[in-house]
Amino acid sequence: MAILGADSRQNLTIKLAKGTIQKVKVLAARRSTSISKLVAEQIESLVGEDDAYEQATREALASMKKGFHLGGKHKMNRNSLHER
C-alpha cells in the first residue's frame, strides 16, 4: 500500500449514530489515536483487501484459461474414439 503525502489526501465527512461516536471515541483513546486515523486505516484496509481479491480472481481465471496438465497419457486417438 502506498503512503500518501499530505497534499494527496482529501477530507471525507460521514454521519454516525451518537452512540457509535461515543464508542469510537473510547476506542480511539484506548489505541492512542484519532477517530480520523481509525476510520482511514479501516477504509484503506478494506480497499487493499478488495484489490487483493480482484488480483487473485484475475490470476485464477488466467490459470483456468491456460489449463492444467494433471498427468496421465491418452491411450486412444481421436479417430478411434469416434468410430462406430
DSSP file (Angstrom, degrees, kcal/mol; ACC not computed):
  #  RESIDUE AA STRUCTURE BP1 BP2  ACC     N-H-->O    O-->H-N    N-H-->O    O-->H-N    TCO  KAPPA ALPHA  PHI   PSI    X-CA   Y-CA   Z-CA
    1    1 A M              0   0    0      0, 0.0     2,-0.2     0, 0.0    43,-0.0   0.000 360.0 360.0 360.0 132.3    0.0    0.0    0.0
    2    2 A A        -     0   0    0      1,-0.1     2,-0.5     0, 0.0     0, 0.0  -0.499 360.0-127.4 -77.8 142.2    1.4    3.4   -1.0
    3    3 A I        -     0   0    0     -2,-0.2     2,-0.3     1,-0.0    -1,-0.1  -0.800  27.7-141.0 -89.6 127.1    2.0    6.0    1.7
    4    4 A L        -     0   0    0     -2,-0.5     2,-0.1     1,-0.1     5,-0.1  -0.652   8.7-123.5 -93.1 143.3    0.3    9.2    0.6
    5    5 A G    >   -     0   0    0     -2,-0.3     3,-1.5     1,-0.1     4,-0.3  -0.352  33.0-103.1 -74.8 164.1    1.7   12.7    1.1
    6    6 A A  G >  S+     0   0    0      1,-0.3     3,-1.0     2,-0.2    -1,-0.1   0.839 121.0  54.7 -58.8 -34.7   -0.3   15.3    3.0
    7    7 A D  G 3  S+     0   0    0      1,-0.2    -1,-0.3     3,-0.0    -3,-0.0   0.615 101.0  59.6 -77.6 -11.0   -1.2   17.1   -0.2
    8    8 A S  G <  S+     0   0    0     -3,-1.5     2,-0.2     2,-0.0    -1,-0.2   0.374  88.9  90.7 -98.4   5.4   -2.7   13.9   -1.8
    9    9 A R    <   -     0   0    0     -3,-1.0     2,-0.3    -4,-0.3    -4,-0.0  -0.663  57.3-160.6 -99.2 157.0   -5.3   13.3    0.9
   10   10 A Q        -     0   0    0     -2,-0.2     2,-0.1     2,-0.0    -2,-0.0  -0.987  22.2-109.8-137.1 145.2   -8.8   14.7    0.9
   11   11 A N        -     0   0    0     -2,-0.3     2,-0.4     2,-0.0     0, 0.0  -0.383  27.4-163.1 -73.3 152.2  -11.3   15.1    3.7
   12   12 A L        -     0   0    0     -2,-0.1     2,-0.5     2,-0.0    -1,-0.0  -0.998   5.8-151.2-136.7 131.9  -14.4   13.0    4.0
   13   13 A T        +     0   0    0     -2,-0.4     2,-0.3     2,-0.0    -2,-0.0  -0.896  19.1 176.8-106.0 131.6  -17.5   13.7    6.1
   14   14 A I        -     0   0    0     -2,-0.5     2,-0.5     2,-0.0    -2,-0.0  -0.930  22.6-136.5-129.9 156.7  -19.6   10.9    7.5
   15   15 A K        +     0   0    0     -2,-0.3     2,-0.3     0, 0.0    -2,-0.0  -0.955  26.5 174.6-113.9 131.7  -22.6   10.7    9.7
   16   16 A L        -     0   0    0     -2,-0.5     2,-0.1     2,-0.0    -2,-0.0  -0.911  39.0 -91.0-130.3 158.3  -22.8    8.2   12.5
   17   17 A A     >  -     0   0    0     -2,-0.3     4,-2.2     1,-0.1     3,-0.3  -0.388  38.8-117.9 -64.5 147.3  -25.2    7.5   15.3
   18   18 A K  H  > S+     0   0    0      1,-0.2     4,-2.3     2,-0.2     5,-0.2   0.881 115.1  53.4 -56.8 -40.5  -24.4    9.3   18.5
   19   19 A G  H  > S+     0   0    0      1,-0.2     4,-2.0     2,-0.2    -1,-0.2   0.887 108.1  50.0 -63.1 -38.5  -23.9    6.1   20.4
   20   20 A T  H  > S+     0   0    0     -3,-0.3     4,-2.5     2,-0.2    -1,-0.2   0.900 108.9  52.3 -65.9 -40.7  -21.4    4.9   17.8
   21   21 A I  H  X S+     0   0    0     -4,-2.2     4,-2.0     1,-0.2    -2,-0.2   0.916 108.6  50.2 -62.7 -43.3  -19.5    8.1   18.0
   22   22 A Q  H  X S+     0   0    0     -4,-2.3     4,-1.6     1,-0.2    -1,-0.2   0.913 112.7  47.1 -61.2 -42.4  -19.2    7.8   21.8
   23   23 A K  H  X S+     0   0    0     -4,-2.0     4,-2.4     1,-0.2    -2,-0.2   0.886 111.0  50.5 -67.6 -38.9  -17.9    4.2   21.5
   24   24 A V  H  X S+     0   0    0     -4,-2.5     4,-2.7     2,-0.2    -1,-0.2   0.821 105.6  57.2 -71.8 -29.6  -15.4    5.1   18.7
   25   25 A K  H  X S+     0   0    0     -4,-2.0     4,-2.1     2,-0.2    -1,-0.2   0.924 110.1  44.5 -62.2 -43.5  -14.1    8.0   20.9
   26   26 A V  H  X S+     0   0    0     -4,-1.6     4,-2.5     2,-0.2    -2,-0.2   0.924 113.5  50.6 -65.9 -44.5  -13.3    5.5   23.6
   27   27 A L  H  X S+     0   0    0     -4,-2.4     4,-1.6     1,-0.2    -2,-0.2   0.921 111.0  48.2 -60.1 -45.7  -11.8    3.0   21.2
   28   28 A A  H  <>S+     0   0    0     -4,-2.7     5,-2.4     1,-0.2     4,-0.3   0.905 111.1  51.0 -63.0 -41.6   -9.6    5.7   19.7
   29   29 A A  H ><5S+     0   0    0     -4,-2.1     3,-1.2     1,-0.2    -1,-0.2   0.908 107.7  52.8 -63.3 -41.5   -8.4    6.8   23.1
   30   30 A R  H 3<5S+     0   0    0     -4,-2.5    -1,-0.2     1,-0.3    -2,-0.2   0.847 113.7  43.7 -61.2 -33.3   -7.6    3.2   24.1
   31   31 A R  T 3<5S-     0   0    0     -4,-1.6    -1,-0.3    -5,-0.2    -2,-0.2   0.343 110.7-123.0 -94.6   6.1   -5.5    2.9   20.9
   32   32 A S  T < 5S+     0   0    0     -3,-1.2     2,-0.2    -4,-0.3    -3,-0.2   0.909  76.2 102.6  52.5  48.6   -3.9    6.3   21.4
   33   33 A T  S   <S-     0   0    0     -5,-2.4     2,-0.2    -6,-0.1    -1,-0.2  -0.808  72.2 -92.9-143.0-177.1   -5.0    7.5   18.0
   34   34 A S     >  -     0   0    0     -2,-0.2     4,-2.2    -3,-0.1     5,-0.1  -0.650  27.0-119.6-101.8 160.5   -7.7    9.7   16.5
   35   35 A I  H  > S+     0   0    0     -2,-0.2     4,-2.7     1,-0.2     5,-0.2   0.914 116.1  55.6 -60.9 -42.6  -11.1    8.7   15.1
   36   36 A S  H  > S+     0   0    0      1,-0.2     4,-2.7     2,-0.2    -1,-0.2   0.915 108.3  46.6 -57.8 -45.1  -10.0   10.0   11.7
   37   37 A K  H  > S+     0   0    0      2,-0.2     4,-2.6     1,-0.2    -1,-0.2   0.896 111.2  52.3 -67.4 -39.2   -7.0    7.7   11.7
   38   38 A L  H  X S+     0   0    0     -4,-2.2     4,-2.1     2,-0.2    -2,-0.2   0.943 113.3  44.0 -58.7 -48.4   -9.0    4.7   12.8
   39   39 A V  H  X S+     0   0    0     -4,-2.7     4,-2.5     1,-0.2     5,-0.2   0.924 113.5  50.4 -64.0 -45.2  -11.6    5.3   10.0
   40   40 A A  H  X S+     0   0    0     -4,-2.7     4,-2.7    -5,-0.2     5,-0.2   0.915 110.6  49.6 -60.8 -43.9   -8.9    5.9    7.4
   41   41 A E  H  X S+     0   0    0     -4,-2.6     4,-2.1     1,-0.2    -1,-0.2   0.897 112.0  48.3 -62.9 -40.6   -7.0    2.7    8.4
   42   42 A Q  H  X S+     0   0    0     -4,-2.1     4,-2.3    -5,-0.2    -2,-0.2   0.915 113.3  46.2 -67.4 -42.6  -10.1    0.7    8.2
   43   43 A I  H  X S+     0   0    0     -4,-2.5     4,-2.5     2,-0.2    -2,-0.2   0.926 113.2  49.3 -65.5 -44.1  -11.2    2.0    4.8
   44   44 A E  H  X S+     0   0    0     -4,-2.7     4,-2.4    -5,-0.2    -1,-0.2   0.874 110.5  51.7 -62.8 -36.6   -7.6    1.6    3.4
   45   45 A S  H  X S+     0   0    0     -4,-2.1     4,-2.6    -5,-0.2    -1,-0.2   0.924 109.8  48.8 -64.6 -44.4   -7.6   -2.0    4.7
   46   46 A L  H  X S+     0   0    0     -4,-2.3     4,-2.4     2,-0.2    -2,-0.2   0.918 112.3  48.0 -60.9 -44.1  -10.9   -2.7    3.0
   47   47 A V  H  X S+     0   0    0     -4,-2.5     4,-2.6     2,-0.2    -1,-0.2   0.919 111.9  50.1 -64.0 -43.1   -9.7   -1.3   -0.3
   48   48 A G  H  X S+     0   0    0     -4,-2.4     4,-2.4     2,-0.2    -2,-0.2   0.908 110.9  48.9 -60.9 -43.5   -6.5   -3.3    0.0
   49   49 A E  H  X S+     0   0    0     -4,-2.6     4,-2.4     2,-0.2    -1,-0.2   0.904 112.0  49.0 -62.9 -41.6   -8.4   -6.5    0.7
   50   50 A D  H  X S+     0   0    0     -4,-2.4     4,-2.5     2,-0.2    -2,-0.2   0.911 110.9  49.7 -65.7 -42.1  -10.7   -5.8   -2.3
   51   51 A D  H  X S+     0   0    0     -4,-2.6     4,-2.3     1,-0.2    -2,-0.2   0.919 111.8  48.7 -60.9 -43.7   -7.7   -5.1   -4.6
   52   52 A A  H  X S+     0   0    0     -4,-2.4     4,-2.5     2,-0.2    -2,-0.2   0.892 111.1  50.3 -64.5 -39.8   -6.0   -8.3   -3.5
   53   53 A Y  H  X S+     0   0    0     -4,-2.4     4,-2.4     2,-0.2    -2,-0.2   0.923 110.7  48.9 -63.7 -44.7   -9.2  -10.3   -4.1
   54   54 A E  H  X S+     0   0    0     -4,-2.5     4,-2.4     2,-0.2    -2,-0.2   0.907 111.9  49.0 -62.4 -41.7   -9.6   -8.9   -7.5
   55   55 A Q  H  X S+     0   0    0     -4,-2.3     4,-2.4     2,-0.2    -2,-0.2   0.919 111.3  49.4 -63.8 -43.9   -6.0   -9.7   -8.4
   56   56 A A  H  X S+     0   0    0     -4,-2.5     4,-2.5     1,-0.2    -2,-0.2   0.883 110.3  51.6 -62.7 -38.5   -6.4  -13.2   -7.1
   57   57 A T  H  X S+     0   0    0     -4,-2.4     4,-2.6     2,-0.2     5,-0.2   0.930 110.0  48.4 -63.6 -46.1   -9.5  -13.6   -9.2
   58   58 A R  H  X S+     0   0    0     -4,-2.4     4,-2.2     1,-0.2    -2,-0.2   0.917 113.3  47.8 -60.6 -43.2   -7.8  -12.4  -12.3
   59   59 A E  H  X S+     0   0    0     -4,-2.4     4,-2.2     2,-0.2    -1,-0.2   0.901 111.9  49.4 -65.4 -40.8   -4.9  -14.8  -11.7
   60   60 A A  H  X S+     0   0    0     -4,-2.5     4,-2.3     2,-0.2    -2,-0.2   0.919 111.8  48.1 -64.9 -43.5   -7.2  -17.8  -11.0
   61   61 A L  H  X S+     0   0    0     -4,-2.6     4,-2.3     1,-0.2    -1,-0.2   0.891 110.8  51.3 -64.8 -38.9   -9.2  -17.1  -14.2
   62   62 A A  H  X S+     0   0    0     -4,-2.2     4,-1.9    -5,-0.2    -1,-0.2   0.901 110.2  49.8 -64.1 -40.1   -6.0  -16.8  -16.2
   63   63 A S  H  X S+     0   0    0     -4,-2.2     4,-2.1     1,-0.2    -2,-0.2   0.900 110.7  49.5 -64.8 -40.5   -4.8  -20.2  -14.8
   64   64 A M  H  < S+     0   0    0     -4,-2.3    -2,-0.2     2,-0.2    -1,-0.2   0.893 110.1  50.4 -67.0 -38.6   -8.1  -21.8  -15.7
   65   65 A K  H  < S+     0   0    0     -4,-2.3    -1,-0.2     1,-0.2    -2,-0.2   0.882 111.2  49.4 -65.5 -36.9   -8.0  -20.5  -19.2
   66   66 A K  H  < S-     0   0    0     -4,-1.9    -2,-0.2    -5,-0.2    -1,-0.2   0.868 107.5-145.3 -68.8 -36.7   -4.4  -21.8  -19.6
   67   67 A G     <  -     0   0    0     -4,-2.1     2,-0.4    -5,-0.2    -1,-0.1  -0.156   4.7 -96.9  92.6 170.3   -5.5  -25.2  -18.3
   68   68 A F        -     0   0    0     -4,-0.1     2,-0.8    -3,-0.1    -4,-0.0  -0.979  14.0-139.0-130.3 138.9   -3.7  -27.8  -16.1
   69   69 A H        -     0   0    0     -2,-0.4     3,-0.1     1,-0.1    -2,-0.0  -0.886  19.3-176.7 -96.0 114.6   -1.8  -30.9  -17.0
   70   70 A L        -     0   0    0     -2,-0.8     2,-0.1     1,-0.4    -1,-0.1   0.215  42.7-109.7 -97.8  14.6   -2.9  -33.5  -14.5
   71   71 A G  S    S+     0   0    0      1,-0.2    -1,-0.4     0, 0.0    -3,-0.0  -0.424  70.9 102.9  88.2-168.9   -0.6  -36.2  -15.7
   72   72 A G        -     0   0    0     -2,-0.1     2,-0.3    -3,-0.1    -1,-0.2   0.105  59.8-110.3  75.4 166.0   -1.7  -39.3  -17.5
   73   73 A K        -     0   0    0      0, 0.0     2,-0.5     0, 0.0    -1,-0.0  -0.976  20.0-113.1-135.6 148.2   -1.5  -40.1  -21.1
   74   74 A H        -     0   0    0     -2,-0.3    -2,-0.0     1,-0.2     3,-0.0  -0.697  26.7-177.5 -79.3 125.7   -4.1  -40.5  -23.9
   75   75 A K        +     0   0    0     -2,-0.5     2,-0.4     2,-0.1    -1,-0.2   0.585  66.4  58.2 -98.5 -13.2   -4.1  -44.1  -25.0
   76   76 A M  S    S-     0   0    0      3,-0.0     2,-0.2     4,-0.0    -1,-0.0  -0.893  75.8-137.0-117.1 147.9   -6.7  -43.6  -27.7
   77   77 A N     >  -     0   0    0     -2,-0.4     4,-1.6     1,-0.1    -2,-0.1  -0.512  32.4-100.5 -95.7 171.9   -6.6  -41.3  -30.6
   78   78 A R  H  > S+     0   0    0      1,-0.2     4,-1.3     2,-0.2     5,-0.1   0.886 118.5  52.5 -59.0 -44.0   -9.4  -39.1  -31.9
   79   79 A N  H  4 S+     0   0    0      1,-0.2     4,-0.5     2,-0.2     3,-0.4   0.908 108.4  49.3 -63.2 -43.2  -10.4  -41.4  -34.7
   80   80 A S  H >4 S+     0   0    0      1,-0.2     3,-0.5     2,-0.2    -1,-0.2   0.821 107.6  55.7 -69.9 -27.2  -10.7  -44.5  -32.6
   81   81 A L  H 3< S+     0   0    0     -4,-1.6    -1,-0.2     1,-0.2    -2,-0.2   0.818 112.1  42.9 -69.5 -29.8  -12.8  -42.5  -30.1
   82   82 A H  T 3< S+     0   0    0     -4,-1.3    -1,-0.2    -3,-0.4    -2,-0.2   0.345  85.5 118.0-102.1   6.3  -15.3  -41.6  -32.8
   83   83 A E    <         0   0    0     -3,-0.5    -3,-0.0    -4,-0.5    -4,-0.0  -0.425 360.0 360.0 -69.6 148.4  -15.5  -44.9  -34.6
   84   84 A R              0   0    0     -2,-0.1    -1,-0.1     0, 0.0    -4,-0.0   0.391 360.0 360.0-115.3 360.0  -18.9  -46.5  -34.6
